[in-house]
């Protein structure tokens, strides 16, 4: 599955993305804000991709690779689907050389607007995101997308 924006292609993650994801997720500026830890191994990345693919095939999650002119610049995904409350979580990573250029805004808008196409089996009324309090770029992105800060996470009500 692929989604297209004005400048990006969002493609479902595959094992061929392992090495570039390893570089992005272990970049000090990226790992500072993510919850994966600071020293992921290639085996960790492959296990993550396996989990993402299983969620996608079950219709309850996905990770897309962000491609700009054929090069991987980041990823964005949906995970932790809660059927009982119709909630899903969103997470994303972007290579620092592409920060402040609107790429993640473009990708996240596309993802949210395509939720029912991407995950037709999942009834989703709310999208959640956890953000480190000092991650101003990410907080600004979520506010732009319409997320509201509630307790320890940001929430976007779709209903």
N, C-alpha and C positions, 0 to 999 in steps of 0.2 A: 504494500500500500504506500502511496505517495501523496503528499499534499503540496500544493504550490502556492507561494506568496509572490509578491512583486519581485523580490530579490533572492528568495530561498527555495530550496526543495527540502521537504521534510520526508524522510524515508525511514521505514521501520528498521531498527537496529539489526545488525547481523554480526557474526563472529569476525568478519573482515574488518570491523570497526574497532576491534580490541586494542590494537597498538595506539591508535590516535586517541581513543578514550582514556587509555592509561596515561598518556601525556597530559591531556587536558585536566583530568581529575587529580593528578599529582602535582600540577602546577601550584606553587606556593600561594599565589593570589586566589586561586579557585579553592584549594583544599582548606584555606583559612576559614571559609564560610560554609563548606559542605559538611555533612554528617557521616561521610564515608571513612574518615580518618585521613592521615597525612602520608601514608606509605602503602598505597594499594599495589598489589602484585598483578601480573598478567592473569594468573589463576583467579584472583578476586574479580577482575573485570569479566572474564569468561563466565563465571558463576552468575554475575549480575545480569549479563546478557541472556543467559539461559533462563533465569527467573523472569526477565522482561518478556521473552518470547513465549514462555508458558502462560503468563498473564494475557498476552495478546491473543493466543490461540483459544484461551478460555473466554475471551471477550470482556475481560474485567481490568485491563491495564495495557499499557504500551509504552515503549520508549522510541522516540523518533530521533534520528541523526539529523542535524542541521547542515545542509550543504550550500555553500556559496560558490558558484561557478565550479562545481565539482569537488571542492575541498571541504573536508569536515571542519566546522568551526565550533560545534557544541552539540548538545542534546537536550531534549525536553521530554518529560514523561508523565504518565498518570499511573498511580499505584495505590495500594491500600484501599481498595473499593469496599465500602461497607453497605451491603444490600439493605440492612435493616433501617438505616438512616438515609440512604440514597446519597452517600458522600463518597468522594474520591479525592486523593491528594495529588498535587502537581509539584514536580521538581524540575530543575533545569541547571545547566552548566554551559558557560560560554568561554571560549578561549579569550584571555585578557586583551589580546591585540584587536579584538572585535567589540570590546565594551564601548558604550556611549555612542553607538551608531544606529540604534533602533532595531537591531536584528532580533533580540529576544522579545521585544514588544511585538514585532511582526509575527514571530513564531508562536508566541503564546496566544495572540489574538486568533490566529488561524486554528490552533488546537482547540481553544474554547468554542469557537464558532462551528467546529466540525465534530464536537463530542458525540453526537448521536449517530453520525456516520462512522466514526472510528470505532465506537463501542456500542453497537446496536443492542446488545443483550443487557447492558447495564442501564438502569434507570438512575439518572444523576440529577439531583436537585441542588447540590452544593459542591463546590471545589474548594479544597483547603490547601494552604501552603504554610510551611514553617520557615521562618527567616530569622537569622541572627540579628539581634537588635542594632548592631552597628553596620549592617549591610544596607546602607542607604540606597544604593542603586536598585537592589532587589525590592526594597520597600516601596520606592517610587514607582517601579514597574507594576507592582501589585495594586497600588492605589490607582494608577492610570487605567488598569484593567477593571476597576470597580470593586476590588476586594476591600473588605472592612476588617480592621483589627479587632478581634474578639478573644479575650483571655490570652492564650499563648500562641495563637496562630492567626493567619489571615484567612478570611472566608469570602467566597463569592456565591451569593444566592442566585440560582438560575430560575427559580419558580416565581 
